[in-house]
Amino acid sequence: MALPKAVNYFIAIYLVCSILYTSSYLLGFRRSPSQKNQVPEISVASLQQHYLGKQQVDWTNSLGQVVESTPEDLVLSKVFSETMGPSKVIPYYFRATENFDNEEVTIATLVTYNRFKVLSRLASHYKGPVSVAIHVNDDDTKQKILTDLHQLYEENEDLRRYVDLHLVVDKFDRQFNMWRNVAKFFARTDYIMMLDVDFYLCTDFRESLKKNPELMELLRSGRGAIVVPAFEYVDENDGEDWNDFPKNKKELLVDVGTERLDMFHRGWKRGHGSTNYGKWYKQTKPYKVTDYNYSYEPYVIFKKEGTPWCDERFVGYGANKAACLFEIFLAGIDYWVLPDDFLIHQTHHYPEDTRAKERTYNKKLYDYYREETCLRYARMMIAADEWETTKAANLKKECGRIRGFNDVIQKVAAEHNEL
């Protein structure tokens, strides 16, 4: 018996709608933006496996054959063994799609949740390799942080093209040096710039380096680290909009002359004073830092391989970055200043009470650390027969100021010579 026309019409409509619905679902057209970026509810312990699959570090021989595999978590627990833990490090949670030349400079930085937008701005402005460590608190805020992070990447193509992002998931805030080491460890070019994300790159220092073969040779040899001078506005309100920042040295000197701009943290001259800003204002060629002090903490470009790591015992504010720069200097690496490039701090307010307490603790730690590091590097250089070479010059000058250091090292050197 023939079906009524109305029923045939209804069946035809149903079939068409079913086909359209199924097609749209399979092709992904059905998802709204919020659904598309939603991160599934998963535990921290399963994050690494869920997003990266097999977690093994393969050890290969000269023929490229795998001779042994070690769980990645075990390897990373040793790499970052001086940190407060346990921490789960998830490398390349997002991996940049762009391929980079080995001699590119990777911005190695660290970012917390409240600075996500600044990271996005950095990626779009720099348009070069960035390796960033993102700290995620292992608490009930975790899901929102991850969801917002996915949303950030979805909105900005430059993040997807240029930024390698590594998660550090734990319950410990402000492990700045550990985060710096994560960013450096997973950088994929020969050189890095250790930068705080709040600084705006006002000039193209990469072009300046390309035009200066002497500085590039210092970087390649691992004997030099390149300083990019840092500035901040005297009135914090002037530092809110990066669009108004000077774009070349001539414009910057106008603002310096009217006292709108000054060296970064001018109230703590030891932090950046060794750059010698008075000299920089007049200089047209790169120059060597000759008045180093152990509180010096500039923003520097240096070779990734063969350079010291930041000491991860420094947690919180105060001395953490200075400790990184101190060990680089003791290793025999000199600081050289670019004459035409500069950074400006984008105003960001800090919890001053917390900073004051942490500085007090880290100052005590830094005093012990300097003595310990001086002795360690001196013994290494003596054992390697480098004590009488120019490589030891920085160490001898800086560590010789520590009471009793020269007497101890003379005995160590004498014992070595008797062997």
C-alpha positions in Angstrom: 0.0 0.0 0.0 1.4 3.4 -1.0 2.3 5.7 1.8 0.5 9.1 2.1 2.4 11.9 0.4 2.7 13.7 3.8 4.5 10.7 5.2 6.9 10.5 2.2 7.6 14.2 2.5 8.4 13.8 6.2 10.7 10.9 5.6 12.6 12.8 2.9 13.1 15.8 5.2 14.3 13.5 8.0 16.9 11.8 5.8 18.2 15.1 4.5 18.5 16.6 8.0 20.2 13.4 9.3 22.8 13.5 6.6 23.5 17.3 7.2 23.7 16.7 10.9 26.1 13.8 10.7 28.3 15.6 8.1 28.5 18.7 10.2 29.3 16.7 13.3 32.1 14.8 11.7 33.6 17.9 10.1 33.5 19.7 13.4 31.1 22.5 12.3 28.8 21.8 15.2 31.2 22.9 18.0 30.9 26.4 19.3 34.2 28.3 20.1 33.8 27.6 23.8 33.3 23.9 23.2 36.2 23.8 20.8 38.7 25.1 23.4 37.3 23.2 26.4 39.9 21.1 28.1 38.7 17.7 29.3 38.6 17.2 33.0 41.7 15.1 33.7 44.1 14.7 36.5 47.6 16.2 36.6 49.1 12.7 36.7 47.5 11.9 33.4 48.2 15.2 31.6 51.6 14.1 30.2 50.4 10.7 28.9 47.1 12.2 27.6 48.8 14.9 25.5 52.1 13.4 24.6 51.7 9.7 24.5 54.7 7.5 25.2 57.1 9.1 27.7 60.5 7.6 27.2 64.0 9.1 26.6 65.8 6.9 24.1 69.6 6.4 24.3 71.1 5.7 20.9 74.5 4.6 19.7 76.6 6.0 16.8 74.4 4.0 14.4 71.2 5.6 15.6 70.1 2.4 17.3 68.2 2.6 20.6 70.2 0.8 23.2 68.2 1.8 26.2 65.1 3.7 27.2 64.4 5.6 30.4 61.1 7.0 31.6 61.0 10.7 30.9 59.7 11.5 34.4 62.8 9.9 35.9 65.1 11.8 33.7 63.4 15.2 34.4 63.3 14.5 38.2 67.1 14.3 38.1 67.4 17.3 35.7 65.5 19.5 38.2 66.5 17.6 41.3 67.2 20.7 43.4 63.7 22.1 43.2 60.9 21.9 45.7 58.9 18.9 44.6 57.3 16.8 43.5 56.8 18.7 40.3 55.5 17.4 36.9 57.2 19.0 34.0 55.4 18.5 30.7 57.7 19.7 27.8 56.2 20.9 24.6 52.6 21.0 25.8 52.3 23.2 22.8 55.1 23.0 20.2 55.7 25.8 17.7 55.0 24.9 14.1 57.7 27.2 12.7 61.2 25.8 11.9 64.0 28.0 13.2 67.6 28.4 12.1 70.1 27.1 14.8 71.6 30.6 15.1 68.3 32.2 16.0 67.9 33.7 19.5 65.2 32.0 21.5 63.5 34.1 24.1 63.5 31.9 27.3 61.0 33.2 29.7 58.5 32.2 32.4 54.9 33.1 32.7 52.2 32.9 35.4 48.5 32.9 34.8 48.0 36.7 35.2 50.6 37.4 32.4 49.1 35.3 29.6 48.1 38.3 27.6 51.7 39.7 27.8 53.0 36.4 26.5 50.6 36.6 23.5 51.8 40.1 22.8 55.5 39.0 23.0 54.8 36.3 20.4 53.2 38.6 18.0 55.8 41.3 18.4 59.0 39.2 18.3 57.9 36.7 15.6 60.8 34.5 16.5 61.4 31.4 18.7 60.1 31.6 22.3 60.5 28.9 24.9 58.2 29.5 27.9 57.7 27.7 31.2 54.1 28.1 32.5 53.4 27.3 36.1 50.1 25.7 36.9 49.0 25.3 40.5 48.0 21.8 41.3 44.7 22.9 42.9 41.1 23.7 41.9 42.4 26.6 39.7 44.1 24.1 37.4 41.2 23.5 35.0 40.5 27.2 34.4 44.2 27.9 33.7 44.4 25.2 31.1 41.1 26.1 29.5 42.2 29.8 29.3 45.6 28.7 27.9 43.9 26.7 25.1 41.7 29.7 24.4 44.8 31.9 24.2 46.4 29.7 21.6 43.3 29.4 19.6 43.0 33.2 19.3 46.6 33.9 18.4 48.3 32.3 15.4 51.6 33.7 16.4 51.6 31.7 19.6 51.0 28.5 17.6 53.8 29.4 15.1 56.6 30.6 17.4 56.1 29.5 21.0 57.1 26.2 22.6 55.2 26.0 25.8 56.2 23.7 28.8 54.0 23.2 31.8 55.3 23.0 35.4 52.5 21.5 37.5 53.0 21.5 41.3 52.0 23.3 44.5 55.0 25.6 44.8 54.8 29.2 43.7 57.7 31.4 42.5 60.3 28.8 41.7 61.7 31.3 39.2 65.1 29.7 38.6 63.6 26.3 38.1 61.2 27.8 35.5 64.1 29.6 33.8 65.9 26.3 33.5 62.9 24.6 32.0 62.6 27.3 29.4 66.3 27.1 28.6 66.5 23.3 28.6 63.8 22.9 26.0 64.8 25.8 23.8 65.6 24.6 20.3 68.2 27.0 19.0 71.9 27.6 19.9 71.3 30.9 21.7 68.8 32.1 24.2 67.8 35.4 25.7 66.9 35.1 29.4 64.1 37.7 29.6 61.3 38.5 32.0 58.0 38.6 30.0 57.1 42.1 31.2 59.8 43.7 29.2 59.0 45.1 25.8 61.5 44.6 23.0 61.8 48.1 21.6 64.5 47.4 19.0 65.5 44.5 16.8 68.6 43.2 18.6 68.8 40.2 16.2 69.6 42.5 13.3 72.2 44.3 15.4 73.9 40.9 16.2 73.9 39.9 12.5 75.6 43.2 11.6 78.4 42.6 14.2 80.5 39.5 13.4 82.7 40.1 16.5 79.8 39.7 18.9 78.5 36.7 17.0 81.9 35.1 17.3 81.8 35.7 21.0 78.4 34.0 21.2 79.5 31.0 19.1 82.6 30.5 21.2 80.6 30.7 24.5 83.0 33.4 25.8 80.5 36.2 25.8 77.0 37.1 26.9 75.3 40.1 25.3 73.5 42.7 27.4 70.5 44.5 26.2 70.1 47.6 28.5 66.8 47.8 30.4 64.8 50.9 31.2 61.6 51.9 33.1 59.4 54.9 33.3 59.8 57.1 36.4 56.1 57.5 36.5 54.6 54.0 36.4 51.5 55.3 34.6 53.7 56.1 31.6 54.7 52.5 31.3 51.1 51.2 30.8 50.9 51.5 27.0 53.7 49.9 25.0 52.5 51.6 21.8 53.9 54.9 23.2 57.4 53.5 23.9 60.4 54.9 22.0 61.3 52.8 19.0 65.0 53.8 18.6 67.8 55.2 20.7 67.3 58.8 19.6 63.7 58.8 20.8 64.7 57.1 24.1 67.4 59.7 24.8 64.7 62.4 24.6 62.7 60.7 27.3 65.9 60.1 29.4 66.7 63.8 29.0 63.3 64.9 30.3 63.6 62.3 33.1 60.6 60.3 32.0 62.8 57.2 31.5 65.7 55.9 33.6 67.7 52.7 34.1 65.6 49.8 35.4 65.3 49.8 39.2 67.3 53.0 39.5 66.8 52.8 43.3 68.9 49.6 43.3 71.9 50.7 41.2 73.8 47.5 41.8 71.2 45.6 39.9 71.8 47.2 36.5 74.4 49.9 37.2 77.3 47.8 35.9 75.9 48.3 32.4 77.2 51.9 32.8 74.2 53.9 31.4 76.2 57.1 31.2 78.6 55.4 28.8 75.8 53.8 26.9 74.1 57.1 26.1 77.1 58.2 24.2 78.4 54.9 22.8 78.1 53.8 19.2 80.0 50.5 19.5 79.6 47.4 21.7 81.6 47.6 24.9 82.7 45.2 27.7 81.3 45.4 31.2 84.3 46.2 33.4 82.7 47.0 36.7 80.9 43.8 37.5 79.3 43.2 40.9 77.6 40.1 42.3 74.2 41.8 42.3 74.3 42.6 38.6 71.3 41.1 36.8 70.9 42.4 33.2 68.9 40.7 30.5 71.4 38.8 28.4 71.8 36.7 25.2 74.1 33.8 25.5 74.9 30.3 24.2 72.6 27.6 25.5 75.1 24.7 25.4 78.0 24.8 27.9 76.7 27.7 30.0 75.7 27.3 33.7 72.2 26.7 34.9 70.3 28.8 37.4 70.6 27.6 40.9 67.1 26.2 41.8 67.4 26.6 45.5 66.4 30.3 45.1 62.7 30.4 45.6 60.8 33.7 45.5 62.0 37.2 44.9 65.5 38.5 45.5 68.9 37.3 44.2 67.5 34.6 42.0 68.4 36.1 38.6 71.6 37.6 40.1 72.7 34.1 41.0 72.2 33.0 37.4 74.4 35.8 36.1 77.0 35.3 38.9 77.7 31.8 37.9 77.8 32.7 34.2 80.5 35.3 35.0 82.5 32.9 37.2 82.5 30.4 34.3 84.7 32.9 32.4 82.0 34.5 30.3 82.3 38.3 29.8 79.4 40.7 29.4 79.2 42.9 26.4 76.7 45.7 25.9 74.8 46.4 22.7 75.0 50.1 22.0 71.7 50.8 20.2 69.2 48.3 21.5 67.1 48.4 24.7 64.1 47.1 26.6 61.5 48.9 28.6 59.5 47.5 31.5 55.8 47.4 31.0 54.2 48.5 34.3 53.2 45.6 36.4 52.5 45.8 40.1 54.1 43.4 42.5 53.2 42.1 46.0 55.8 44.2 47.9 55.2 42.6 51.3 55.9 39.2 49.9 58.9 40.4 48.0 60.5 42.0 51.1 60.2 38.8 53.1 61.6 36.6 50.4 64.5 39.0 49.7 65.6 38.7 53.3 65.8 34.9 53.1 67.4 34.8 49.7 70.1 37.4 50.7 71.3 34.9 53.4 71.2 32.1 50.9 73.1 34.2 48.3 76.0 34.8 50.7 76.5 31.1 51.2 75.9 30.4 47.6 78.6 32.8 46.4 81.3 31.2 48.6 80.2 27.7 47.6 80.2 28.5 43.9 83.6 30.3 44.0 85.1 27.2 45.7 83.4 24.8 43.3 84.5 26.7 40.1 88.0 27.3 41.4 88.5 23.6 42.1 87.2 22.6 38.7 89.5 25.1 36.9 92.5 23.9 39.0 91.7 20.3 38.2 91.3 21.1 34.5 94.6 23.1 34.4 92.7 26.3 33.6 93.6 28.2 36.7 96.4 30.1 35.0 94.4 30.9 31.9 92.3 33.9 31.0 89.2 31.8 31.7 89.9 32.1 35.4 90.3 35.9 35.4 86.7 36.7 36.3 86.7 34.2 39.1 89.9 35.4 40.6 88.8 39.0 40.6 85.3 38.4 42.0 86.0 35.6 44.5 89.2 37.1 45.7 87.1 39.6 47.6 85.7 36.9 49.8 87.5 36.6 53.1 89.8 33.6 53.2 89.2 32.5 49.7 92.7 33.1 48.4 94.3 31.2 51.3 92.1 28.1 50.7 92.6 28.1 47.0 96.4 28.5 47.2 96.4 25.2 49.3 94.1 23.5 46.8 96.4 24.5 43.9 99.5 23.5 45.7 98.1 20.0 46.4 97.1 19.7 42.7 100.6 20.6 41.5 102.1 17.9 43.8 100.1 15.1 42.1 
